[in-house]
Amino acid sequence: MIGAINDVLSWRWTFHILGIAGLCLVPLAALALWEPKEVKKKRKARRKGKASYSIKEVVVCLASMPSFWLLLAAGSIRNIPGYAIGAWLPTFYALEHDVRPSSYGVRVGLVIVFGGGLGSFLGGFLADRLSSRWKHGKAF
């Protein structure tokens, strides 16, 4: 659908329309996404001794965790090429294969929905199996 808006209007109008739609959803999200009282109570009980942590304490804690650095590296290695491809692939298909953005968007959307869903399910399944055998399995 977004590709169809882009075909009829332009990419600038597509951004404006999606931004306005997102702003219209803010009140709905504020009403629907609330935190249960039990969670608030548990958080207050956990933080009873200390109101908050300083930035320095958080940075020192994260810097001392090897799993944090592994996840940071893995996310960077995985996401940088993905964002580059995602940014330039529509232009490539439009210029080299004469594929309209509306047609491209539907195809890529289906790949992301089904491929991403399957990958998320299998990744969660494998993480659960690893964590049952190895205590640090969820980090990978």
LODOMI-460914 format. One record per atom (N, C-alpha, C, O, CB): residue number from 1; residue in one letter; x, y, z. Coordinates in pm, whole numbers, plus 32768, in hexadecimal, padded with zeros to 4 digits. Each point is the difference from the previous one (the first is absolute). Glycine has a CB too. Layout:
LODOMI-460914
R num residuo east north   up
R NUM       A    X     Y    Z
...
end
This chain:
LODOMI-460914
R num residuo east north   up
R   1       M 8051  7F89 8000
R   1       M 7FAF  8077 8000
R   1       M 8056  807E 8000
R   1       M 7FE0  8063 7FBF
R   1       M 7F6D  7F1E 80B8
R   2       I 8121  807A 7FD3
R   2       I 8058  8075 8005
R   2       I 803C  801B 7F77
R   2       I 800D  8073 7FD7
R   2       I 8027  7F5E 811A
R   3       G 7FF0  7FC4 7EC7
R   3       G 8033  8011 7F79
R   3       G 7F99  803E 7FA3
R   3       G 8024  804D 7FA7
R   3       G 8070  7EF0 807E
R   4       A 7EED  80A2 7FEF
R   4       A 7F96  803B 7FAD
R   4       A 7FF3  8095 801C
R   4       A 7FEC  804F 7FA3
R   4       A 7F9A  7ED5 805C
R   5       I 8086  8104 8080
R   5       I 7FFD  808F 8020
R   5       I 8076  8046 7FBE
R   5       I 7FF1  806E 7FCB
R   5       I 7F9D  7F63 8111
R   6       N 80E6  7FEF 7F26
R   6       N 8076  8038 7FC1
R   6       N 7FED  800C 7F69
R   6       N 802C  8063 7FC5
R   6       N 8062  7F3A 80F2
R   7       D 7F31  8001 7F0A
R   7       D 7FE7  8007 7F70
R   7       D 7FA5  8075 7FDC
R   7       D 8018  8046 7F9E
R   7       D 8005  7EC2 8055
R   8       V 7F7A  810C 805D
R   8       V 7F9D  8066 7FE1
R   8       V 8033  808C 8025
R   8       V 7FF1  805D 7FB1
R   8       V 7F59  7EFA 8073
R   9       L 80F1  80B7 8051
R   9       L 802D  8083 802D
R   9       L 8098  800B 7FF2
R   9       L 8032  8011 7F90
R   9       L 7F0B  7FFC 8111
R  10       S 810B  7FEA 7FCA
R  10       S 8093  8000 7FFD
R  10       S 8031  7FC9 8084
R  10       S 7FB1  7FE9 805C
R  10       S 8057  80DE 7F05
R  11       W 807A  7F25 80A9
R  11       W 8036  7FCB 807D
R  11       W 7FEF  8063 8072
R  11       W 7FF0  7FD7 8073
R  11       W 80B5  7FA2 7F0A
R  12       R 7F5F  8108 8065
R  12       R 7FEF  8064 8069
R  12       R 7F73  7FFA 803C
R  12       R 7FEF  8003 807A
R  12       R 80B9  8090 7F14
R  13       W 7EF4  7F63 801A
R  13       W 7F77  7FF6 8031
R  13       W 7FEA  7F7D 804B
R  13       W 7FB2  7FFB 805F
R  13       W 8002  8092 7EE3
R  14       T 8090  7F0B 8093
R  14       T 7FF5  7F81 8047
R  14       T 8030  800F 8090
R  14       T 7FC0  7FCF 805C
R  14       T 8061  7FB4 7ECC
R  15       F 804F  80C1 80EC
R  15       F 8033  8019 8087
R  15       F 7F9D  8054 8051
R  15       F 7FE7  7FE2 8075
R  15       F 8104  8011 7F34
R  16       H 7EDC  8074 801B
R  16       H 7FA0  8055 8046
R  16       H 7F85  7FB0 802B
R  16       H 7FD2  800A 8071
R  16       H 807F  80BD 7F0C
R  17       I 7F7A  7EE9 8027
R  17       I 7F88  7FB2 801E
R  17       I 801B  7F9C 806F
R  17       I 7FAF  7FF1 805C
R  17       I 8005  8029 7EB6
R  18       L 80BD  7FA0 80E7
R  18       L 8020  7F9F 8068
R  18       L 801C  8044 8086
R  18       L 7FDD  7FCA 8069
R  18       L 8080  7F9F 7EE7
R  19       G 7FE0  810B 80AD
R  19       G 8018  804A 807D
R  19       G 7F7F  802B 8042
R  19       G 7FF0  7FF3 8079
R  19       G 80E8  805C 7F2A
R  20       I 7ECB  7FE4 800D
R  20       I 7F7D  8029 8037
R  20       I 7FB5  7F86 8036
R  20       I 7FC3  8008 806A
R  20       I 8033  80BA 7EF4
R  21       A 800E  7ECF 8059
R  21       A 7FBE  7F85 802F
R  21       A 803E  7FD3 8084
R  21       A 7FB8  7FD5 805B
R  21       A 8015  7FE7 7EB7
R  22       G 80B7  804C 80FA
R  22       G 8043  7FDA 807D
R  22       G 7FD8  8059 8073
R  22       G 7FEA  7FCF 806F
R  22       G 80D4  7FDC 7F0C
R  23       L 7F38  80D7 806D
R  23       L 7FD5  805C 806A
R  23       L 7F6F  7FE4 802A
R  23       L 7FDE  8011 8075
R  23       L 80C1  809C 7F31
R  24       C 7F0E  7F2A 7FFC
R  24       C 7F75  7FE0 8022
R  24       C 7FF8  7F82 8057
R  24       C 7FA0  7FEF 804B
R  24       C 8015  807B 7EDE
R  25       L 80AE  7F3E 80CE
R  25       L 7FFF  7F85 804F
R  25       L 8039  8012 808D
R  25       L 7FF4  7FA6 8052
R  25       L 8022  7FDD 7ED9
R  26       V 8026  80EF 80F1
R  26       V 803B  8017 8084
R  26       V 7F99  7FF6 8071
R  26       V 801B  7FBC 8063
R  26       V 808E  80D6 7F30
R  27       P 7EE1  7FAE 8062
R  27       P 7F9E  7FF1 806E
R  27       P 7FD2  7F6F 8012
R  27       P 7FED  7FD3 8071
R  27       P 7FC7  8116 7F62
R  28       L 803C  7ECF 7FC1
R  28       L 7FD9  7F73 800A
R  28       L 806C  7FAF 8048
R  28       L 7FE1  7FAC 8055
R  28       L 7F99  806B 7ED8
R  29       A 8103  8002 80B1
R  29       A 806E  7FB9 8042
R  29       A 8008  8025 8093
R  29       A 801B  7FAA 8054
R  29       A 8063  8050 7ED3
R  30       A 7F6C  8084 80F9
R  30       A 8004  802C 808C
R  30       A 7F93  7FBD 8052
R  30       A 8014  7FE3 8076
R  30       A 804B  80F7 7F41
R  31       L 7F2E  7F0D 800D
R  31       L 7F92  7FBE 8046
R  31       L 8014  7F69 8008
R  31       L 7FDE  7FC1 8064
R  31       L 7F8A  80F4 7F4F
R  32       A 80D0  7F11 7FE4
R  32       A 800A  7F6E 7FF9
R  32       A 807D  7FC9 8042
R  32       A 7FFE  7F8F 8032
R  32       A 7F83  807C 7EFC
R  33       L 80EC  8040 80D5
R  33       L 807E  7FCE 8034
R  33       L 801A  8038 808C
R  33       L 8041  8067 800F
R  33       L 8019  7F86 7F06
R  34       W 7F73  7FD0 814E
R  34       W 8013  802B 8089
R  34       W 8044  7F8F 804D
R  34       W 7FF8  7F8B 7FDC
R  34       W 7F3D  810E 8019
R  35       E 810C  7F8F 8075
R  35       E 804A  7F9F 8050
R  35       E 7FAA  7FD0 8076
R  35       E 7FC8  8052 8048
R  35       E 8113  801D 7F76
R  36       P 7F1B  7F0E 8054
R  36       P 7FB1  7FCC 8070
R  36       P 8037  802F 8087
R  36       P 8078  8019 800E
R  36       P 7F4D  7F1F 7F67
R  37       K 7FE3  80D4 80EE
R  37       K 8027  8030 8084
R  37       K 8065  7FA3 8043
R  37       K 8058  802E 8049
R  37       K 7EC9  803F 7FCD
R  38       E 80D2  7F10 7FD1
R  38       E 805E  7FA1 803D
R  38       E 808F  801A 7FD1
R  38       E 805F  7FF7 804E
R  38       E 7EE9  7F5E 7FC0
R  39       V 80C7  80CC 7F73
R  39       V 8085  801B 7FC9
R  39       V 8039  807F 803F
R  39       V 8077  8005 8021
R  39       V 7F4B  7F8A 7F07
R  40       K 7FEB  80D6 80E8
R  40       K 802E  807C 803F
R  40       K 802E  7FE7 808F
R  40       K 8066  8036 802C
R  40       K 7EFC  804D 7F43
R  41       K 8052  7F2B 80DA
R  41       K 8024  7FE1 808B
R  41       K 8084  7FB5 8006
R  41       K 8054  801E 8054
R  41       K 7EB9  7FDC 7FEA
R  42       K 8106  7FA3 7F69
R  42       K 807C  7FB3 7FFF
R  42       K 8078  805A 7FE0
R  42       K 806A  7FF2 803C
R  42       K 7F16  7F42 7F7D
R  43       R 806D  8128 7FEB
R  43       R 806E  8059 7FDC
R  43       R 8025  805B 8075
R  43       R 8076  8016 801B
R  43       R 7F40  7FE3 7EF6
R  44       K 7FE5  803B 8134
R  44       K 801B  8055 8074
R  44       K 8047  7FB3 806E
R  44       K 8059  8035 8043
R  44       K 7EDF  8055 7F84
R  45       A 80A0  7EF7 804D
R  45       A 8040  7FAE 8068
R  45       A 8092  7FE4 7FDD
R  45       A 8056  8000 8058
R  45       A 7ECB  7F97 7FDE
R  46       R 80FB  8051 7F4B
R  46       R 8089  7FE6 7FD4
R  46       R 8058  807A 8010
R  46       R 8076  7FF4 8022
R  46       R 7F33  7F64 7F3D
R  47       R 8020  811D 808A
R  47       R 804F  807B 8005
R  47       R 7FF7  8045 8087
R  47       R 8026  8074 800D
R  47       R 7FB5  7FA6 7F00
R  48       K 7FF4  7FA0 8157
R  48       K 7FEB  803E 8082
R  48       K 8080  8039 803B
R  48       K 8000  806E 8037
R  48       K 7F44  7EF4 7FEE
R  49       G 812A  8053 7FD0
R  49       G 807D  802F 803A
R  49       G 803C  8074 7FB3
R  49       G 8047  8052 803A
R  49       G 7FDF  7EC9 8018
R  50       K 7FBF  80ED 7F2C
R  50       K 803E  8067 7FAE
R  50       K 7F9A  8035 7F9C
R  50       K 7FBC  7FB3 7FBC
R  50       K 8127  7FE0 805F
R  51       A 7F12  80EF 7FDD
R  51       A 7F9C  803C 7FA8
R  51       A 8022  7FED 7F6D
R  51       A 7FA8  7FE3 7FAF
R  51       A 8027  80C4 8102
R  52       S 80B0  7F68 7F2B
R  52       S 8028  7FEF 7F75
R  52       S 8096  7FE9 7FF9
R  52       S 8049  8012 8062
R  52       S 7EF8  8080 7F51
R  53       Y 80EB  7F46 7FD9
R  53       Y 808E  7FE9 7FE8
R  53       Y 8037  8071 7FAB
R  53       Y 7FBB  8036 7FAA
R  53       Y 8025  7ED0 8067
R  54       S 809E  811D 8008
R  54       S 803F  8068 7FB0
R  54       S 8029  7FC5 7F7A
R  54       S 800A  7F86 7FF0
R  54       S 8049  80F2 80E0
R  55       I 7FC4  7FE0 7ED0
R  55       I 802C  7FD4 7F7C
R  55       I 8084  7FB4 800C
R  55       I 8013  7F9A 7FBE
R  55       I 7F7A  812C 7FD7
R  56       K 80CC  7F6A 80BD
R  56       K 8081  7FBF 8012
R  56       K 7FF0  7F71 8033
R  56       K 8043  7FA5 7FCF
R  56       K 8025  813B 805E
R  57       E 7F3F  7F0B 8035
R  57       E 7FE9  7F79 8035
R  57       E 7FC9  7FA2 7F94
R  57       E 8027  7F8C 7FF8
R  57       E 7FB0  80D8 80EB
R  58       V 7FCE  7FD0 7ECC
R  58       V 7FC6  7FAF 7F96
R  58       V 806A  7FDC 7F98
R  58       V 8008  7F8D 7FD4
R  58       V 7F17  80E1 8052
R  59       V 8131  7FF4 7FB1
R  59       V 8068  7FE9 7F9C
R  59       V 8067  7F9B 8034
R  59       V 8028  7FA6 7FB7
R  59       V 7FB7  8143 7FEF
R  60       V 804B  7F26 80D6
R  60       V 8061  7FA3 803B
R  60       V 7FC6  7F73 8005
R  60       V 8046  7F9F 7FE1
R  60       V 801E  811C 80A7
R  61       C 7F1F  7F3A 7F9F
R  61       C 7FBF  7F7C 8007
R  61       C 7FFA  7FBF 7F75
R  61       C 8023  7F8C 7FF1
R  61       C 7F55  80C2 80D6
R  62       L 805A  7FFD 7ED5
R  62       L 7FF7  7FC9 7F79
R  62       L 8089  7FDF 7FC6
R  62       L 8011  7F98 7FC0
R  62       L 7F1D  80EA 801E
R  63       A 8134  7FD4 8039
R  63       A 8086  7FEA 7FCA
R  63       A 8041  7F83 803A
R  63       A 8059  7FC7 7FC2
R  63       A 7FBD  812E 801F
R  64       S 7FBF  7EE2 8094
R  64       S 803C  7F8A 803E
R  64       S 7FBC  7F7D 7FD6
R  64       S 802A  7F95 802B
R  64       S 8015  80FA 8095
R  65       M 7F5A  7F7A 7EEE
R  65       M 7FB5  7F88 7FD6
R  65       M 8029  7FD5 7F74
R  65       M 7FE2  8048 7FA0
R  65       M 7F5E  7FFD 80F3
R  66       P 8103  7F48 7F5D
R  66       P 8024  7FD1 7F7A
R  66       P 7F86  7FEA 7FA6
R  66       P 8008  8015 7F87
R  66       P 80C2  7F81 80DE
R  67       S 7EC8  803F 7FD5
R  67       S 7F88  7FE8 7FAE
R  67       S 7FCD  8082 7FC2
R  67       S 7FCB  7FFE 7F91
R  67       S 7FFA  7F3F 8102
R  68       F 804A  8133 7FB2
R  68       F 7FD7  8080 7FC7
R  68       F 8052  8020 7F84
R  68       F 7FC9  802A 7F9A
R  68       F 7FF5  8027 814A
R  69       W 80C5  7F9B 7F24
R  69       W 8056  801D 7F8D
R  69       W 7FE6  7FA2 7F8C
R  69       W 8004  802A 7F8C
R  69       W 80A8  802B 8111
R  70       L 7F38  7F2D 7F81
R  70       L 7FDF  7FA1 7F95
R  70       L 7F7C  8026 7FBC
R  70       L 7FF6  7FFC 7F85
R  70       L 8085  7F4F 80F7
R  71       L 7F22  80D9 7FD2
R  71       L 7F80  8029 7FC5
R  71       L 800D  8082 7FB1
R  71       L 7FC1  800F 7F98
R  71       L 7FCA  7F7F 8124
R  72       L 80C6  80CD 7F75
R  72       L 8017  807D 7FB9
R  72       L 8043  7FE6 7F7A
R  72       L 7FD7  8037 7F9A
R  72       L 803C  8043 8142
R  73       A 8054  7F32 7F24
R  73       A 8046  7FDF 7F83
R  73       A 7FA4  7FB5 7FA0
R  73       A 7FFD  801F 7F88
R  73       A 80DB  7FD8 80F5
R  74       A 7EDE  7FA8 7FB6
R  74       A 7FA6  7FB2 7FAA
R  74       A 7F95  805A 7FC3
R  74       A 7FE2  7FF4 7F89
R  74       A 8048  7F3F 8103
R  75       G 7F9C  8124 7FC3
R  75       G 7F9A  805A 7FCC
R  75       G 8038  805E 7F96
R  75       G 7FBF  801A 7F9B
R  75       G 7FCC  7FD8 813F
R  76       S 80ED  8040 7F3C
R  76       S 803F  805A 7F9E
R  76       S 801F  7FB8 7F7F
R  76       S 7FE4  8032 7F93
R  76       S 807C  8053 8128
R  77       I 7FDB  7F06 7F51
R  77       I 8024  7FB3 7F89
R  77       I 7F84  7FDB 7FB0
R  77       I 8002  8001 7F85
R  77       I 80C9  7FA5 80F2
R  78       R 7ECB  803A 7FCE
R  78       R 7F84  7FD8 7FBE
R  78       R 7FB4  8078 7FC6
R  78       R 7FCB  7FF7 7F91
R  78       R 8028  7F45 810B
R  79       N 8006  8131 7FAB
R  79       N 7FA7  806D 7FD9
R  79       N 803A  8062 7F9B
R  79       N 7FB6  8035 7FAE
R  79       N 7FE7  7FB3 812E
R  80       I 80E3  8033 7F27
R  80       I 8038  8063 7FA4
R  80       I 7FEA  7FD8 7F6E
R  80       I 7FCE  8052 7FB3
R  80       I 80DE  7FE7 80F9
R  81       P 7F76  7F4D 7F2B
R  81       P 7FE3  7FDC 7F75
R  81       P 7F6A  7FFB 7FE3
R  81       P 7FD5  8022 7F91
R  81       P 80FF  7F5C 806B
R  82       G 7EDD  8059 8065
R  82       G 7F6F  7FFB 7FEB
R  82       G 7FC5  8089 7FE6
R  82       G 7FAC  800F 7FA7
R  82       G 804C  7F2A 80EA
R  83       Y 8033  812A 7FBB
R  83       Y 7FCE  8088 7FEA
R  83       Y 8030  8036 7F79
R  83       Y 7FB5  8044 7FBA
R  83       Y 8049  7FE3 813E
R  84       A 807D  7FBB 7EE3
R  84       A 8033  802E 7F7F
R  84       A 7FB1  7FC3 7F8D
R  84       A 7FDA  8046 7FA1
R  84       A 810B  7FD4 80C4
R  85       I 7F02  7F66 7FA3
R  85       I 7FB2  7FBD 7F96
R  85       I 7F72  8036 7FFF
R  85       I 7FC8  801C 7F96
R  85       I 80C6  7F15 807F
R  86       G 7F37  80DD 8062
R  86       G 7F77  8032 8008
R  86       G 7FF1  808D 7FC7
R  86       G 7F98  8022 7FC9
R  86       G 8049  7F4F 80FE
R  87       A 8087  80DF 7F48
R  87       A 7FF8  8089 7FCE
R  87       A 800F  8009 7F69
R  87       A 7FC1  8055 7FC1
R  87       A 809A  7FF6 8119
R  88       W 7FF8  7F60 7EEB
R  88       W 801F  800E 7F72
R  88       W 7FBD  7F9A 7FA5
R  88       W 7FFF  8014 7F86
R  88       W 80D5  8049 80C3
R  89       L 7EF5  7F38 7FEB
R  89       L 7FC3  7F9B 7FAB
R  89       L 7F87  8033 7FB2
R  89       L 7FF2  7FDE 7F8B
R  89       L 805F  7F7A 8117
R  90       P 7F56  80F8 7F9A
R  90       P 7F91  8032 7FB0
R  90       P 802E  8052 7F87
R  90       P 7FC7  7FF4 7F93
R  90       P 7FB0  800F 813D
R  91       T 80EF  804E 7F44
R  91       T 8035  804F 7F90
R  91       T 803C  7FA5 7F96
R  91       T 7FEC  8016 7F89
R  91       T 8042  80A9 8113
R  92       F 801B  7EDA 7F8E
R  92       F 803A  7FA1 7FA2
R  92       F 7F94  7FBC 7FAC
R  92       F 800B  7FFB 7F85
R  92       F 80B3  7FDF 811A
R  93       Y 7EDB  7FF4 7FA3
R  93       Y 7F95  7FBC 7FB5
R  93       Y 7FB6  8060 7FA4
R  93       Y 7FD9  7FDA 7F91
R  93       Y 800E  7F85 812B
R  94       A 8006  811C 7F70
R  94       A 7FBB  8061 7FAC
R  94       A 8053  8023 7F84
R  94       A 7FC9  800A 7F92
R  94       A 7FC6  8052 813A
R  95       L 80F4  7FB6 7F45
R  95       L 8055  8029 7F90
R  95       L 8027  7F8C 7FA5
R  95       L 8000  800F 7F85
R  95       L 8055  80A7 810B
R  96       E 7FCC  7ED9 7FA9
R  96       E 8035  7F90 7FB1
R  96       E 7F95  7FA1 7FCD
R  96       E 8010  7FC5 7F95
R  96       E 80BC  804D 80F0
R  97       H 7EC6  7FE0 7FC4
R  97       H 7F9B  7F9C 7FDB
R  97       H 7F77  803D 7FE9
R  97       H 7F9F  7FB8 7FE8
R  97       H 80E0  7FA2 8099
R  98       D 7F77  812A 7F85
R  98       D 7F83  8048 7FE8
R  98       D 7F8D  7FCC 8057
R  98       D 7F90  7FEF 7FD0
R  98       D 80BD  803B 7F47
R  99       V 7FD0  7FBD 8167
R  99       V 7F9B  7FD3 8060
R  99       V 7FCD  807A 804D
R  99       V 804F  804A 803B
R  99       V 801E  7ECF 7FD9
R 100       R 7F10  80FA 7FEB
R 100       R 7FC3  8071 8046
R 100       R 800B  7FEE 8097
R 100       R 7FFF  7F8E 8030
R 100       R 7F61  8094 7F10
R 101       P 80AC  804B 810C
R 101       P 8008  7FF4 8093
R 101       P 7F89  7FB7 803E
R 101       P 8011  7FB8 8062
R 101       P 8070  811A 7F9D
R 102       S 7F07  7F3F 7FC8
R 102       S 7F8C  7FBB 8039
R 102       S 800E  7F69 7FF3
R 102       S 7FDE  7FB6 805D
R 102       S 7F92  810F 7F6C
R 103       S 80C1  7F0C 7FC8
R 103       S 8013  7F70 7FEB
R 103       S 8074  7FCC 8055
R 103       S 7FF7  7F94 803C
R 103       S 7FB0  8082 7EDA
R 104       Y 80C4  8036 80EE
R 104       Y 8074  7FD9 8050
R 104       Y 7FDC  7FF9 8094
R 104       Y 8027  7FA1 8044
R 104       Y 8070  80C9 7F13
R 105       G 7F1F  7FF8 80DA
R 105       G 7FDC  8004 808E
R 105       G 7FB0  7F87 802D
R 105       G 8018  7FCB 806C
R 105       G 7FEA  812B 7F84
R 106       V 7FA1  7EDF 7FBE
R 106       V 7FAF  7F8A 8023
R 106       V 8058  7F84 8007
R 106       V 7FF5  7FB2 805E
R 106       V 7F41  80B6 7F34
R 107       R 811F  7F86 800D
R 107       R 8058  7F89 7FFC
R 107       R 8060  7FFD 8077
R 107       R 800E  7F9A 8044
R 107       R 7FE2  8066 7EC1
R 108       V 8050  806F 8113
R 108       V 805F  8006 806F
R 108       V 7FB7  7FF3 8086
R 108       V 8032  7FC0 805C
R 108       V 8068  80D0 7F1A
R 109       G 7EF1  7FAC 8094
R 109       G 7FB1  7FF2 807A
R 109       G 7FDE  7F70 801F
R 109       G 8008  7FD5 8074
R 109       G 7F9A  810B 7F61
R 110       L 8039  7ED4 7FC6
R 110       L 7FE3  7F71 8015
R 110       L 807C  7FB3 802C
R 110       L 7FF8  7FAB 8058
R 110       L 7F53  8064 7EFD
R 111       V 8126  800F 806E
R 111       V 807C  7FBD 8027
R 111       V 8023  8022 8091
R 111       V 8028  7FA7 804C
R 111       V 8029  8061 7EC5
R 112       I 7FA0  8075 8115
R 112       I 8021  8028 8089
R 112       I 7FA1  7FC0 8064
R 112       I 802B  7FD0 8069
R 112       I 802F  8109 7F41
R 113       V 7F25  7F26 8037
R 113       V 7F9E  7FC8 805D
R 113       V 8017  7F6A 8014
R 113       V 8009  7FD0 8071
R 113       V 7F51  80DE 7F48
R 114       F 80B0  7F0A 7FD9
R 114       F 800F  7F70 800D
R 114       F 808E  7FD7 8027
R 114       F 8013  7FAB 8057
R 114       F 7F38  803A 7F00
R 115       G 8119  8057 8068
R 115       G 808B  7FE0 8022
R 115       G 8025  802E 808B
R 115       G 8042  7FB7 804A
R 115       G 7FF7  8059 7EC7
R 116       G 7F9F  8068 8114
R 116       G 801C  8034 8086
R 116       G 7FB7  7FB3 806C
R 116       G 8037  7FE5 806B
R 116       G 7FED  80FA 7F31
R 117       G 7F60  7EFD 8048
R 117       G 7FB3  7FB1 8060
R 117       G 803C  7F78 8017
R 117       G 800D  7FD3 8072
R 117       G 7F28  80A6 7F49
R 118       L 80F0  7F44 7FD8
R 118       L 803E  7F7C 800B
R 118       L 8087  8009 8047
R 118       L 8020  7FAD 8054
R 118       L 7F6A  800B 7EDB
R 119       G 80C6  80AE 80AF
R 119       G 8081  8012 8041
R 119       G 7FF4  801D 8094
R 119       G 804E  7FCC 8050
R 119       G 800A  8087 7EDA
R 120       S 7F46  7FFF 80FB
R 120       S 7FEA  801D 808E
R 120       S 7FD6  7F84 804C
R 120       S 8030  7FE6 806E
R 120       S 7F91  8103 7F56
R 121       F 7FE5  7EC9 8001
R 121       F 7FD2  7F85 8042
R 121       F 8072  7F9D 8011
R 121       F 8013  7FC9 806D
R 121       F 7F09  805A 7F31
R 122       L 8130  7FC5 7FF7
R 122       L 806F  7FA1 8008
R 122       L 806D  8032 805E
R 122       L 803B  7FB1 804A
R 122       L 7F92  8003 7ECC
R 123       G 8050  80CE 80E8
R 123       G 8064  8038 805A
R 123       G 7FD8  7FEF 8092
R 123       G 8053  7FDC 8053
R 123       G 7FEC  80C8 7EFD
R 124       G 7F43  7F75 80CF
R 124       G 7FD0  7FEC 8088
R 124       G 8004  7F6E 802A
R 124       G 8025  7FE0 8071
R 124       G 7F4A  80E7 7F73
R 125       F 806C  7EE2 7FC1
R 125       F 8003  7F71 801C
R 125       F 808F  7FD2 801D
R 125       F 8018  7FB7 8061
R 125       F 7F1E  8028 7F0C
R 126       L 8128  804B 803F
R 126       L 808D  7FD8 8014
R 126       L 8039  803D 8080
R 126       L 804D  7FBE 8045
R 126       L 7FCF  802F 7EC4
R 127       A 7FC0  808F 8117
R 127       A 8030  803F 807B
R 127       A 7FCA  7FB5 807A
R 127       A 8049  7FEF 8062
R 127       A 7FC3  80F0 7F2A
R 128       D 7F77  7EF6 806F
R 128       D 7FC9  7FB2 8070
R 128       D 8049  7F7C 8010
R 128       D 801C  7FD5 8070
R 128       D 7F06  8096 7F6A
R 129       R 80FD  7F53 7FB7
R 129       R 8048  7F80 8008
R 129       R 808D  8014 8035
R 129       R 8030  7FB2 8052
R 129       R 7F47  7FF6 7EEF
R 130       L 80CD  80C1 808F
R 130       L 8088  801B 802F
R 130       L 8001  8023 8094
R 130       L 8058  7FD4 804A
R 130       L 7FE5  807C 7ED1
R 131       S 7F61  7FFF 8111
R 131       S 7FFF  802B 808C
R 131       S 7FDE  7F8D 805E
R 131       S 8022  8006 8076
R 131       S 7F9E  80DE 7F3F
R 132       S 7FFE  7EB5 801A
R 132       S 7FE4  7F8E 8057
R 132       S 807D  7FAC 8017
R 132       S 800B  7FB8 8063
R 132       S 7F08  8046 7F4B
R 133       R 814D  800B 7FF4
R 133       R 807C  7FB3 800B
R 133       R 8076  8053 8030
R 133       R 8061  7FCB 8036
R 133       R 7F4C  7FA3 7F14
R 134       W 804A  8116 80A2
R 134       W 8070  8058 801C
R 134       W 7FC9  8080 803D
R 134       W 7FA6  803D 7FC5
R 134       W 80E4  7F61 7F7E
R 135       K 7FA8  808D 812F
R 135       K 7FC2  806F 8049
R 135       K 8005  8087 7FB4
R 135       K 7FAE  8057 801A
R 135       K 8091  7F32 80B8
R 136       H 801E  8087 7ED2
R 136       H 800A  807C 7FB6
R 136       H 7FBF  7FF6 7F76
R 136       H 8015  8057 7FAB
R 136       H 80BB  7FDB 80D1
R 137       G 7EE3  7F67 7F6D
R 137       G 7FC7  7FE7 7F7D
R 137       G 7FA3  806D 7FCD
R 137       G 7FFA  8017 7F87
R 137       G 8019  7EFC 80B0
R 138       K 7FA4  8131 8022
R 138       K 7FA2  8068 7FD4
R 138       K 8048  8079 7FC6
R 138       K 7FC6  804B 7FB2
R 138       K 7F9A  7F68 80FC
R 139       A 811F  8060 7F76
R 139       A 804A  8072 7FCB
R 139       A 8021  7FEE 7F6D
R 139       A 801C  8062 7FBB
R 139       A 8043  7FC5 8127
R 140       F 7F9E  7F5E 7EED
R 140       F 8021  7FE8 7F75
R 140       F 7F84  7FE4 7FB1
R 140       F 8008  7FE9 7F87
R 140       F 80D6  7FC1 80BA
end
